[in-house]
Every structure is written in structure tokens, then in C-alpha cells.
Amino acid sequence: MKIMMKNSASLFVAYLFFMGIVLGQVMPLSGETSEKPFKGKMKEMIESAKTANDHQAIAKYYLEEEAKAKALVSEHQEMASWYKERRQINKTTIYVHNRKHCERLVKYHCCPK
């Protein structure tokens, strides 16, 4: 019984850790400011770009977004394989749910429609 409780506690801590990472990516802390332009502002920037610096700023933004997406994909690929390995040891459905969540995010960021 103690081993089962220890495994459950470890699983819970791991789950909280991964959710903290995901939420940390989605919801910045209140004191942080985001340099990411709003979609409307980006549209305005594209429409009004005239100089090389304007176009370089737009390219820089999209290159940064690409790097973030690649990092997110890599992170979720690792988590999906981690959940797949754990699922083979422990038949808990949370592993299946979380693995599918990670796989959906990888597919979305790799191959958006």
C-alpha cells in the first residue's frame, strides 16, 4: 500500500510539474510584458512596411515564433514518449489522455491546417 501511495504521489508531482511548464508557456506572470505584437498590429505592420528594417522586424518576429513552436514540439514529443513508457508499466488512463494531448499539440504545431 505504501509503494502504491508513493507512486501515486510521484505521479501527481510529475503531473503538476508538466502542467506548470505548459501553463507557464501560455500564461505569463502578471509582471511580465510580452513583446509579441497583436494580430491586428502585425497585419498593420505588414501592410505599412516600406523599409528593409520594417521587413526585417517582421521576419524576426516570425523566426522567433518558429523557434518557440519547434521548442514546444520537442518538449511535447518527449512528454508523449514518457507517458507511453509509463503507460506500459502502469495501466492508468491519465497516461493515455496526456500522451494523446501531447501528440495532438505536436501534430498541430508541426502541420497546421
Buried (B, 14 or more C-beta within 10 A) or exposed (E): EEEEEEEEEEBEEBEEEBEEEBEEEEEEEEEEEEEEBEEEEBEEBEEEBEEEEEEEEBEEBEEEEEEEBEEBBEBBBEBBEBBBEBBEEEEBEBBEEBBEBBBEBBEBBEEEE
